[in-house]
Amino acid sequence: MKDYDIAIVGGGAAGLIAAWAAAREGAKVIVLEKMEKTARKVRISGKGRCNITNAERYDEFLSKINTNPAFFRWAFSSFQPNDIIELLEKYGVRTVTERGNRVFPESGKAWDVATAILDAASEAGADVHIFKEVTKIGVTDNKIKSIEFRDTENGNQAVITVKAVILATGGLSYPRTGSTGDGYGMLEKLNHHIITPLPSLVPLKVKQFEFAKLQALQLRNVEVSLEVEGTAVGTEFGEMEFLDNGIGGSTVIRLSRKASEALHKGQNVALAINLKPALTPEQLVDRIKRDVRSGEFTTAESLMMGLLPRKLVKPFAAFHKIGLKKEVADYTDADISKLARTLQSTRLNVGETAGFDGAIVTMGGLSLKHIDAKTLQSKKVQGLFVAGELLDLDGPTGGYNLQIAFSTGYLAGKSAAKQVKE
């Protein structure tokens, strides 16, 4: 195999944009992807629709970035949402902007986005290889010299001389797509500090409910608060979904970063769920009183079916020790007040997250102290650049994390190409 200027490890969103950016600057680029196809995580993102980016205003976008938005400013300035939208449209992927400034392919197909960024890298001149797992980065006198890899189909080993390496192997989320943390080990061997990677934007596991009976039940217009050591640290309004062993949905996903961090520290974590947030406590009591007096409901079970989805009634009643056979005619004001309180305050203890298998993104990763924000080059090894989820950068749902990958990939690719020219 011939020698190259730049080897890019990982053919995901960051790696392919890095390849496109570097190759169009005239660098000889090879992309080494260990899986059977590139951009596997892109292909399943957004439930198969791919939330490409977020069209929010510049400063508003940056304010959503966790850990160090000032660090990300350089990459974001170099390649913004309009840039990825224009690139995709050049390759036939038209986009639409939906609620919350979220940008999707008009086709609704994540595969179109994955194909477009692969085509962009290839047409710019990058050589993209699949089934190639990198085993060693060759460094001499703190400078990149070579890269070793093996073919995962036949086991053949190869070494090529390179002037720069861009690590874009992804984090640990969705490991079935190839994100198995390989880059962390490579960086640690080169004396870089890794901040403990944790799952983020992830469902949370709780123990108290009979989740097998509730699986796939979705609730709308609920309010969920996250409590850490008894103190509320965040509240979200929207959708909640019961899974086989926990709770997901947009509200929980948005709160999960703080939950994951607190659980890692050994703190007590709980979710407080308000199933009737549109009503004040007094209004809810009045509504239940009207239902009780209406004569329409005879038992507590029938009364609750007017307040909750049918599937939720029995598990909810069991959790709160509500007798479903009790006659509504026997309800006292105290009974009504208690029912109202339970509907607006169900507290579930969180035992753990759903782990990296269920996480949309990884928080933590390579300490930004080891990276030059203006180029994304390592401060320890000349010619080593890092992009994407390996970096200790992440954002909320809504297209922010893919934009982090695109922006850091672009800056790393352009910077590496400039360096090898010099």
C-alpha positions in Angstrom: 0.0 0.0 0.0 1.3 3.5 -0.9 2.2 6.1 1.7 -0.1 9.0 2.6 0.1 12.4 4.1 -2.7 11.9 6.5 -4.4 8.8 8.0 -7.8 9.2 9.4 -8.8 6.6 12.0 -12.6 6.1 11.9 -15.0 6.7 9.0 -17.9 8.3 10.9 -19.3 11.8 10.7 -16.1 13.5 12.0 -13.7 11.2 10.0 -15.4 11.6 6.7 -15.7 15.4 6.9 -12.1 15.5 8.0 -11.2 13.5 4.9 -13.2 15.8 2.7 -11.6 18.9 4.2 -8.0 17.6 4.0 -8.3 16.0 0.6 -9.7 19.2 -1.0 -6.6 21.0 0.3 -4.5 18.7 -1.8 -3.3 16.2 0.9 -3.1 12.5 0.2 -5.6 11.0 2.6 -6.6 7.5 3.7 -9.5 6.7 5.9 -9.3 3.5 7.9 -12.7 2.2 9.1 -12.9 -1.1 11.0 -16.6 -1.8 10.3 -18.2 -3.1 7.1 -19.5 0.3 6.1 -18.8 3.9 7.0 -20.9 6.3 9.1 -22.9 3.5 10.8 -23.9 5.7 13.7 -25.1 8.4 11.3 -27.2 5.8 9.5 -29.3 5.1 12.7 -29.2 8.5 14.2 -32.5 10.3 14.9 -34.4 7.0 14.8 -33.3 6.7 11.2 -34.1 10.2 10.2 -30.8 11.9 11.2 -31.0 15.2 13.0 -28.1 16.7 11.0 -27.6 20.0 12.9 -29.5 22.8 14.6 -30.1 26.1 12.9 -30.0 28.1 16.1 -28.2 31.5 16.2 -24.4 31.3 16.7 -24.2 32.3 20.4 -27.3 30.3 21.3 -25.8 27.2 19.7 -22.5 27.6 21.6 -24.3 28.2 24.9 -25.7 24.6 24.6 -22.3 23.0 24.4 -21.3 21.2 27.6 -17.8 21.3 29.3 -16.1 24.1 27.3 -18.1 26.1 24.7 -15.2 28.5 24.3 -12.9 25.7 23.1 -15.5 24.7 20.5 -15.9 28.2 19.2 -12.9 27.8 16.9 -14.2 24.6 15.3 -17.7 25.9 15.1 -16.6 29.2 13.4 -14.7 27.2 10.8 -17.7 25.0 9.8 -21.2 26.0 10.8 -24.7 24.6 10.3 -25.1 26.3 6.9 -21.9 24.8 5.7 -23.0 21.2 6.3 -26.4 22.0 4.8 -24.8 23.4 1.7 -22.4 20.4 1.4 -25.3 17.9 1.7 -27.4 19.8 -0.9 -24.5 19.7 -3.3 -24.7 15.9 -3.1 -28.5 15.8 -3.5 -29.6 15.9 0.1 -32.2 18.6 0.5 -33.0 19.6 4.1 -35.9 20.8 6.2 -35.9 22.7 9.4 -38.4 21.6 12.0 -39.5 22.6 15.5 -36.7 23.7 17.7 -34.5 24.6 14.7 -33.7 20.9 14.1 -32.5 20.2 10.6 -33.3 16.9 8.9 -32.9 15.4 5.4 -36.1 16.2 3.4 -36.2 12.5 2.5 -36.4 11.5 6.2 -33.6 9.0 5.5 -30.4 9.1 7.6 -28.7 6.8 4.9 -28.8 9.7 2.5 -26.7 11.8 4.8 -24.2 9.0 5.3 -23.9 8.4 1.6 -23.5 12.1 0.9 -20.5 12.6 3.3 -18.9 9.4 2.0 -19.3 10.7 -1.6 -17.9 14.1 -0.6 -14.7 12.5 0.9 -14.2 10.1 -2.0 -14.7 12.7 -4.7 -12.3 15.1 -3.0 -9.7 12.3 -3.4 -9.6 10.5 -0.1 -9.1 6.7 -0.2 -11.7 5.2 2.0 -11.0 1.6 3.3 -13.4 -0.6 5.3 -12.5 -3.6 7.5 -9.2 -1.9 8.5 -8.6 -1.8 12.3 -5.7 0.4 13.4 -3.5 -1.4 15.9 -0.7 1.2 16.5 0.2 4.8 15.8 4.0 5.1 15.2 5.6 8.1 17.0 9.2 9.0 17.1 10.5 12.0 19.0 6.9 13.1 19.7 6.1 13.2 15.9 3.8 11.1 13.9 5.7 8.7 11.6 3.5 5.8 10.7 0.3 3.8 11.3 -0.3 0.1 11.6 -3.5 -1.7 10.9 -4.9 -5.1 10.1 -7.6 -6.3 7.7 -10.4 -7.7 9.9 -11.5 -10.0 7.1 -8.2 -11.8 6.4 -6.0 -10.8 9.3 -3.3 -9.3 7.0 -1.2 -6.6 8.7 0.1 -3.4 7.1 2.2 -0.4 8.0 2.2 2.9 6.1 4.2 6.1 6.5 2.2 9.2 7.3 2.9 12.7 8.4 -0.3 13.2 10.4 -3.0 11.1 12.0 -6.6 12.3 12.8 -8.2 10.2 15.4 -12.0 10.1 14.9 -13.0 6.7 16.3 -16.0 8.0 18.3 -16.8 7.4 21.9 -18.6 4.4 23.5 -22.2 5.1 22.7 -23.9 2.5 20.4 -20.9 0.1 20.4 -22.6 -2.1 17.8 -21.8 0.7 15.3 -18.1 0.3 16.0 -17.8 2.9 18.8 -15.9 0.7 21.3 -13.6 3.3 22.8 -10.5 2.3 20.7 -9.3 5.9 20.5 -9.2 6.3 24.2 -6.6 3.5 24.5 -4.5 5.0 21.6 -4.5 8.4 23.3 -3.6 7.0 26.7 -0.6 5.1 25.2 0.5 8.5 23.9 0.3 10.0 27.4 -3.0 11.9 27.0 -5.5 12.2 29.9 -8.9 10.7 29.4 -11.8 12.1 31.5 -13.9 9.1 32.4 -16.4 8.5 29.6 -20.0 8.2 30.7 -23.3 7.5 28.9 -25.3 10.7 28.1 -28.7 11.3 26.5 -29.7 7.9 27.8 -32.7 6.3 29.4 -32.7 5.8 33.1 -33.4 2.6 35.0 -35.7 2.6 38.0 -37.0 -0.3 40.0 -40.4 0.4 41.5 -42.8 0.0 38.5 -43.8 -3.2 36.7 -42.2 -2.1 33.5 -42.8 -5.2 31.5 -46.5 -4.3 31.6 -45.8 -0.7 30.6 -43.3 -1.2 27.8 -43.8 1.2 24.9 -46.4 3.3 26.7 -45.8 7.0 25.8 -47.0 9.9 27.9 -47.3 13.4 26.5 -47.3 16.7 28.3 -45.8 15.5 31.5 -43.3 17.3 33.7 -40.2 15.4 34.9 -37.8 16.7 37.5 -34.4 15.3 38.3 -33.4 15.2 41.9 -29.9 14.6 43.2 -29.5 14.0 46.9 -33.1 15.3 47.3 -32.5 18.6 45.5 -34.1 19.3 42.1 -31.3 20.0 39.5 -33.5 20.2 36.4 -37.0 20.0 35.1 -38.3 19.2 31.6 -41.7 19.2 30.0 -42.8 17.0 27.2 -42.8 13.3 26.4 -41.9 10.3 28.6 -41.8 6.7 27.6 -41.8 3.5 29.6 -39.2 0.9 28.5 -38.6 -2.7 29.5 -36.6 -1.7 32.6 -36.8 2.0 32.9 -37.9 5.4 31.5 -36.9 7.2 28.4 -38.5 9.9 26.2 -37.4 13.4 25.5 -37.8 14.7 29.0 -35.7 12.0 30.6 -33.1 12.0 27.8 -32.5 15.7 28.3 -32.1 15.2 32.1 -29.9 12.2 31.8 -26.5 13.9 31.5 -26.8 15.2 35.1 -28.2 11.9 36.3 -25.3 10.0 34.7 -22.7 12.3 36.3 -24.4 12.0 39.8 -24.7 8.2 39.6 -21.0 8.0 38.8 -20.3 10.0 41.9 -22.4 7.6 44.0 -25.1 10.2 44.7 -28.8 9.4 45.2 -30.8 10.2 42.1 -34.6 10.3 41.6 -37.2 11.3 39.0 -40.2 13.3 40.2 -43.0 12.9 37.7 -46.0 15.3 37.4 -48.6 13.6 35.3 -50.9 16.6 35.4 -48.7 19.7 35.1 -51.2 21.8 33.3 -53.3 22.1 36.5 -52.5 23.7 39.8 -53.0 21.4 42.8 -56.2 23.2 43.6 -57.5 22.8 40.1 -56.7 19.1 40.0 -58.5 18.5 43.4 -61.6 20.4 42.0 -61.5 18.3 38.8 -61.4 15.0 40.8 -64.2 16.2 43.1 -66.4 16.9 40.0 -65.6 13.4 38.7 -66.5 11.9 42.0 -69.8 13.8 42.2 -70.7 13.2 38.6 -71.9 9.6 39.2 -70.1 8.5 36.1 -67.5 6.5 38.0 -68.3 3.8 40.6 -64.9 2.5 41.7 -61.5 4.0 42.2 -60.3 2.0 39.1 -62.9 3.6 36.9 -62.2 7.0 38.3 -58.4 6.7 37.6 -59.1 5.5 34.1 -60.6 8.9 33.5 -57.3 10.4 34.7 -54.6 8.1 33.3 -54.0 5.8 30.3 -55.6 2.5 31.0 -52.3 0.6 30.8 -50.9 2.8 33.6 -53.7 2.5 36.1 -52.9 -0.8 37.9 -49.1 -0.2 38.2 -49.7 3.3 39.4 -52.2 2.2 41.9 -50.0 -0.6 43.2 -47.1 1.8 43.6 -49.1 4.3 45.6 -51.1 1.7 47.5 -54.4 2.9 46.1 -57.3 0.4 46.4 -58.9 0.1 43.0 -62.1 -1.6 44.2 -62.9 1.2 46.7 -66.3 2.8 46.0 -66.1 6.3 44.7 -69.1 7.2 46.9 -66.9 6.5 49.9 -64.2 9.0 48.8 -63.5 11.7 51.4 -61.8 15.0 50.7 -58.6 13.5 52.2 -58.8 10.7 49.7 -59.2 13.1 46.8 -56.3 15.3 48.0 -54.1 12.2 48.3 -54.9 11.1 44.7 -54.2 14.6 43.4 -50.8 14.6 45.1 -49.8 11.3 43.7 -50.8 12.3 40.2 -48.6 15.4 40.5 -45.7 13.8 42.4 -44.6 10.3 41.7 -41.0 9.9 42.8 -38.9 7.0 41.3 -35.4 6.2 42.5 -32.9 5.8 39.7 -30.5 2.9 40.0 -28.4 3.3 36.9 -28.5 4.5 33.3 -29.3 2.2 30.4 -25.5 2.3 29.6 -23.6 2.9 26.4 -25.9 0.5 24.5 -28.7 2.9 25.0 -26.8 6.2 25.0 -27.0 8.7 22.1 -23.7 10.3 23.0 -20.7 9.9 25.3 -19.8 12.6 27.8 -16.2 12.9 28.9 -13.2 11.8 26.8 -10.0 13.4 25.8 -9.1 16.3 28.1 -9.3 19.5 26.1 -6.2 20.7 28.0 -4.1 18.4 25.7 -5.5 19.9 22.4 -5.0 23.2 20.6 -8.5 24.6 20.1 -7.4 26.5 17.0 -6.2 23.4 15.1 -7.3 20.4 17.2 -3.7 19.2 17.2 -2.3 17.5 20.2 0.0 19.5 22.4 2.0 16.4 23.1 2.5 14.7 19.7 3.1 16.7 16.6 0.9 15.6 13.7 -1.7 14.0 15.9 -5.2 15.6 15.6 -8.4 14.5 17.4 -12.1 15.1 16.3 -15.6 14.1 17.1 -16.9 12.3 20.1 -13.4 11.4 21.4 -13.2 15.0 22.7 -14.6 16.1 26.0 -17.4 18.0 24.2 -21.1 17.1 24.0 -24.4 18.8 23.7 -28.1 18.2 24.2 -30.5 16.5 21.7 -31.4 18.5 18.7 -28.6 18.2 16.2 -25.8 19.7 18.4 -23.7 16.5 18.7 -23.5 15.8 15.0 -22.6 19.4 14.4 -19.7 19.0 16.9 -18.6 16.0 14.8 -18.8 17.9 11.5 -17.1 21.1 12.9 -14.3 19.4 14.7 -13.7 17.0 11.7 -13.5 19.9 9.3 -11.1 21.9 11.5 -8.9 18.8 12.1 -8.8 17.9 8.4 -8.0 21.4 7.3 -5.4 21.9 10.0 -3.7 18.6 9.3 -3.5 19.4 5.5 -2.0 22.8 6.2 0.6 21.3 8.5 1.7 18.5 6.0 2.0 21.1 3.3 4.4 23.2 5.5 
